[in-house]
């Protein structure tokens, strides 16, 4: 078979398949349990968290494991918007572009339908790159945006957005910046993340890892409200962890 759909998903490499099988066989305990089997599972998760953090030059404590890229996006956007002046009038704005992943649009549409946020969409130019004049206007509006969400690389066109520049503009305006890096991490390097970004998500199945797991990096000092409540992932995402 000739496979030409790697932007959608990649084939897990043999080492990944072996690691998953080993986790199912040897690390089957509940990571929240205090007995030996549970603690072995906890060690496996935290080892993975350290390895994933190294990939993006971050500290493991600031990574939240979720179940998919869409869930990570939803946690970043919804979790930030719900912490930003809840119940106020007018509702806080959420700024994004016209070419984002459907997961971004779904999260924003859901919040907007309940009157929790006001969506603002920034257009792109003829090359697919975000236009900065409308972005400047959105950032300078009387009601400061709750969050700006822009993807790093487009999953359909491959267009790369100047996310560092966007993030620096947001930082200057004290606006939270979320970067959907699903199509970037694992393919290109990530540098100096804390200097320009607040929230960044990516998914291992885009670079020969497993499906059913995703990552949300949260910059130190930034907080998001949980969407799935529970004690796991330091209270940011409930549910017994998927150790494999």
VOTORVEX-351809 format. One record per residue (C-alpha): residue number from 1; residue in three letters; x, y, z. Coordinates in steps of 0.05 Angstrom, whole numbers, plus 5000, padded with zeros to 4 digits. Example, Ala and Ser with C-alpha at 12.3 -4.5 7.8 and 13.67 -1.06 7.14 Angstrom:
2
<1, "ALA", <5246, 4910, 5156>>
<2, "SER", <5273, 4979, 5143>>
% end
This chain:
244
<1, "UNK", <5000, 5000, 5000>>
<2, "UNK", <5023, 5071, 4984>>
<3, "UNK", <5000, 5115, 5041>>
<4, "UNK", <4994, 5190, 5029>>
<5, "UNK", <4954, 5214, 5089>>
<6, "UNK", <5007, 5228, 5142>>
<7, "UNK", <4977, 5295, 5159>>
<8, "UNK", <4915, 5257, 5184>>
<9, "UNK", <4954, 5204, 5222>>
<10, "UNK", <5018, 5164, 5219>>
<11, "UNK", <5033, 5091, 5228>>
<12, "UNK", <5058, 5076, 5299>>
<13, "UNK", <5131, 5056, 5297>>
<14, "UNK", <5151, 4987, 5323>>
<15, "UNK", <5179, 5016, 5388>>
<16, "UNK", <5112, 5049, 5402>>
<17, "UNK", <5074, 4984, 5391>>
<18, "UNK", <5123, 4948, 5437>>
<19, "UNK", <5116, 5002, 5491>>
<20, "UNK", <5040, 4999, 5489>>
<21, "UNK", <5041, 4923, 5494>>
<22, "UNK", <5088, 4926, 5553>>
<23, "UNK", <5044, 4977, 5588>>
<24, "UNK", <4982, 4934, 5578>>
<25, "UNK", <5020, 4873, 5604>>
<26, "UNK", <5062, 4903, 5660>>
<27, "UNK", <5034, 4971, 5680>>
<28, "UNK", <4960, 4954, 5684>>
<29, "UNK", <4949, 4982, 5755>>
<30, "UNK", <4910, 5045, 5771>>
<31, "UNK", <4961, 5102, 5775>>
<32, "UNK", <4922, 5133, 5832>>
<33, "UNK", <4929, 5070, 5875>>
<34, "UNK", <4983, 5065, 5929>>
<35, "UNK", <5000, 4992, 5919>>
<36, "UNK", <5059, 4967, 5878>>
<37, "UNK", <5020, 4957, 5813>>
<38, "UNK", <4990, 5026, 5817>>
<39, "UNK", <5056, 5060, 5832>>
<40, "UNK", <5089, 5023, 5774>>
<41, "UNK", <5036, 5053, 5728>>
<42, "UNK", <5048, 5122, 5758>>
<43, "UNK", <5123, 5116, 5745>>
<44, "UNK", <5109, 5097, 5673>>
<45, "UNK", <5064, 5158, 5662>>
<46, "UNK", <5113, 5206, 5694>>
<47, "UNK", <5171, 5177, 5653>>
<48, "UNK", <5130, 5190, 5590>>
<49, "UNK", <5113, 5261, 5614>>
<50, "UNK", <5188, 5275, 5622>>
<51, "UNK", <5203, 5248, 5552>>
<52, "UNK", <5147, 5289, 5520>>
<53, "UNK", <5169, 5352, 5558>>
<54, "UNK", <5240, 5343, 5531>>
<55, "UNK", <5212, 5343, 5460>>
<56, "UNK", <5187, 5415, 5467>>
<57, "UNK", <5239, 5440, 5516>>
<58, "UNK", <5190, 5445, 5574>>
<59, "UNK", <5185, 5420, 5645>>
<60, "UNK", <5141, 5358, 5656>>
<61, "UNK", <5100, 5390, 5711>>
<62, "UNK", <5069, 5437, 5660>>
<63, "UNK", <5042, 5382, 5613>>
<64, "UNK", <4970, 5357, 5617>>
<65, "UNK", <4954, 5292, 5582>>
<66, "UNK", <4885, 5289, 5548>>
<67, "UNK", <4849, 5240, 5503>>
<68, "UNK", <4855, 5277, 5436>>
<69, "UNK", <4878, 5339, 5401>>
<70, "UNK", <4807, 5366, 5399>>
<71, "UNK", <4801, 5356, 5475>>
<72, "UNK", <4867, 5393, 5486>>
<73, "UNK", <4842, 5450, 5442>>
<74, "UNK", <4775, 5452, 5479>>
<75, "UNK", <4810, 5452, 5547>>
<76, "UNK", <4855, 5510, 5525>>
<77, "UNK", <4799, 5553, 5497>>
<78, "UNK", <4741, 5535, 5542>>
<79, "UNK", <4785, 5530, 5603>>
<80, "UNK", <4812, 5600, 5591>>
<81, "UNK", <4747, 5633, 5570>>
<82, "UNK", <4710, 5607, 5631>>
<83, "UNK", <4762, 5638, 5677>>
<84, "UNK", <4756, 5706, 5642>>
<85, "UNK", <4703, 5751, 5672>>
<86, "UNK", <4648, 5698, 5674>>
<87, "UNK", <4577, 5725, 5670>>
<88, "UNK", <4599, 5795, 5651>>
<89, "UNK", <4567, 5839, 5597>>
<90, "UNK", <4591, 5845, 5544>>
<91, "UNK", <4620, 5775, 5542>>
<92, "UNK", <4695, 5767, 5532>>
<93, "UNK", <4720, 5758, 5461>>
<94, "UNK", <4758, 5698, 5433>>
<95, "UNK", <4801, 5715, 5373>>
<96, "UNK", <4820, 5664, 5321>>
<97, "UNK", <4831, 5661, 5246>>
<98, "UNK", <4787, 5639, 5189>>
<99, "UNK", <4829, 5577, 5173>>
<100, "UNK", <4834, 5541, 5240>>
<101, "UNK", <4822, 5467, 5253>>
<102, "UNK", <4748, 5448, 5262>>
<103, "UNK", <4763, 5432, 5335>>
<104, "UNK", <4776, 5506, 5347>>
<105, "UNK", <4712, 5527, 5311>>
<106, "UNK", <4671, 5476, 5349>>
<107, "UNK", <4696, 5500, 5417>>
<108, "UNK", <4683, 5573, 5400>>
<109, "UNK", <4615, 5559, 5370>>
<110, "UNK", <4594, 5521, 5432>>
<111, "UNK", <4615, 5578, 5478>>
<112, "UNK", <4584, 5631, 5433>>
<113, "UNK", <4517, 5593, 5429>>
<114, "UNK", <4509, 5600, 5504>>
<115, "UNK", <4530, 5673, 5504>>
<116, "UNK", <4594, 5659, 5543>>
<117, "UNK", <4640, 5691, 5491>>
<118, "UNK", <4639, 5735, 5429>>
<119, "UNK", <4679, 5705, 5372>>
<120, "UNK", <4725, 5748, 5330>>
<121, "UNK", <4754, 5718, 5266>>
<122, "UNK", <4816, 5749, 5235>>
<123, "UNK", <4822, 5740, 5159>>
<124, "UNK", <4883, 5713, 5123>>
<125, "UNK", <4917, 5741, 5061>>
<126, "UNK", <4923, 5709, 4992>>
<127, "UNK", <4979, 5664, 5017>>
<128, "UNK", <4939, 5639, 5077>>
<129, "UNK", <4978, 5679, 5129>>
<130, "UNK", <4940, 5717, 5182>>
<131, "UNK", <4931, 5792, 5169>>
<132, "UNK", <4962, 5833, 5224>>
<133, "UNK", <4921, 5897, 5218>>
<134, "UNK", <4856, 5862, 5239>>
<135, "UNK", <4894, 5825, 5293>>
<136, "UNK", <4921, 5891, 5321>>
<137, "UNK", <4850, 5918, 5321>>
<138, "UNK", <4823, 5858, 5358>>
<139, "UNK", <4878, 5863, 5411>>
<140, "UNK", <4867, 5938, 5419>>
<141, "UNK", <4791, 5932, 5428>>
<142, "UNK", <4762, 5963, 5492>>
<143, "UNK", <4744, 5893, 5516>>
<144, "UNK", <4810, 5855, 5520>>
<145, "UNK", <4805, 5786, 5489>>
<146, "UNK", <4803, 5726, 5536>>
<147, "UNK", <4847, 5686, 5488>>
<148, "UNK", <4876, 5686, 5418>>
<149, "UNK", <4880, 5618, 5385>>
<150, "UNK", <4922, 5608, 5322>>
<151, "UNK", <4949, 5543, 5293>>
<152, "UNK", <5023, 5537, 5277>>
<153, "UNK", <5018, 5497, 5212>>
<154, "UNK", <4954, 5485, 5173>>
<155, "UNK", <4932, 5413, 5167>>
<156, "UNK", <4903, 5423, 5097>>
<157, "UNK", <4949, 5473, 5063>>
<158, "UNK", <5014, 5468, 5102>>
<159, "UNK", <5016, 5544, 5111>>
<160, "UNK", <5060, 5563, 5171>>
<161, "UNK", <5036, 5621, 5213>>
<162, "UNK", <5085, 5670, 5247>>
<163, "UNK", <5063, 5646, 5315>>
<164, "UNK", <5122, 5675, 5353>>
<165, "UNK", <5105, 5745, 5327>>
<166, "UNK", <5032, 5734, 5343>>
<167, "UNK", <5049, 5709, 5412>>
<168, "UNK", <5094, 5768, 5427>>
<169, "UNK", <5038, 5816, 5407>>
<170, "UNK", <4991, 5780, 5454>>
<171, "UNK", <5042, 5781, 5510>>
<172, "UNK", <5051, 5856, 5502>>
<173, "UNK", <4975, 5864, 5509>>
<174, "UNK", <4971, 5814, 5567>>
<175, "UNK", <4926, 5769, 5526>>
<176, "UNK", <4931, 5693, 5532>>
<177, "UNK", <4958, 5661, 5468>>
<178, "UNK", <4941, 5589, 5450>>
<179, "UNK", <4978, 5555, 5393>>
<180, "UNK", <4951, 5492, 5361>>
<181, "UNK", <5017, 5458, 5343>>
<182, "UNK", <4988, 5391, 5322>>
<183, "UNK", <5021, 5394, 5253>>
<184, "UNK", <5087, 5423, 5278>>
<185, "UNK", <5111, 5386, 5340>>
<186, "UNK", <5149, 5322, 5322>>
<187, "UNK", <5166, 5349, 5254>>
<188, "UNK", <5201, 5416, 5268>>
<189, "UNK", <5236, 5442, 5331>>
<190, "UNK", <5202, 5483, 5385>>
<191, "UNK", <5246, 5537, 5417>>
<192, "UNK", <5239, 5587, 5474>>
<193, "UNK", <5166, 5567, 5485>>
<194, "UNK", <5156, 5607, 5549>>
<195, "UNK", <5178, 5672, 5516>>
<196, "UNK", <5120, 5676, 5467>>
<197, "UNK", <5066, 5623, 5483>>
<198, "UNK", <5017, 5609, 5539>>
<199, "UNK", <4983, 5546, 5517>>
<200, "UNK", <5005, 5496, 5464>>
<201, "UNK", <4975, 5429, 5443>>
<202, "UNK", <5000, 5371, 5401>>
<203, "UNK", <4985, 5298, 5389>>
<204, "UNK", <5035, 5240, 5383>>
<205, "UNK", <4995, 5203, 5330>>
<206, "UNK", <5018, 5256, 5280>>
<207, "UNK", <5090, 5232, 5288>>
<208, "UNK", <5086, 5156, 5295>>
<209, "UNK", <5058, 5153, 5365>>
<210, "UNK", <4991, 5126, 5388>>
<211, "UNK", <4921, 5154, 5380>>
<212, "UNK", <4878, 5168, 5441>>
<213, "UNK", <4928, 5213, 5476>>
<214, "UNK", <4945, 5286, 5467>>
<215, "UNK", <4984, 5339, 5505>>
<216, "UNK", <4968, 5410, 5529>>
<217, "UNK", <5028, 5450, 5553>>
<218, "UNK", <5009, 5506, 5601>>
<219, "UNK", <5059, 5562, 5614>>
<220, "UNK", <5078, 5571, 5688>>
<221, "UNK", <5030, 5621, 5719>>
<222, "UNK", <4974, 5608, 5669>>
<223, "UNK", <4912, 5571, 5694>>
<224, "UNK", <4855, 5536, 5658>>
<225, "UNK", <4789, 5512, 5686>>
<226, "UNK", <4779, 5437, 5678>>
<227, "UNK", <4728, 5413, 5627>>
<228, "UNK", <4728, 5342, 5653>>
<229, "UNK", <4729, 5346, 5729>>
<230, "UNK", <4768, 5300, 5773>>
<231, "UNK", <4833, 5294, 5813>>
<232, "UNK", <4877, 5268, 5757>>
<233, "UNK", <4928, 5311, 5719>>
<234, "UNK", <4932, 5357, 5780>>
<235, "UNK", <4857, 5369, 5776>>
<236, "UNK", <4861, 5395, 5704>>
<237, "UNK", <4832, 5333, 5670>>
<238, "UNK", <4794, 5279, 5708>>
<239, "UNK", <4791, 5205, 5692>>
<240, "UNK", <4835, 5145, 5705>>
<241, "UNK", <4897, 5155, 5661>>
<242, "UNK", <4907, 5115, 5598>>
<243, "UNK", <4975, 5087, 5616>>
<244, "UNK", <4991, 5053, 5549>>
% end
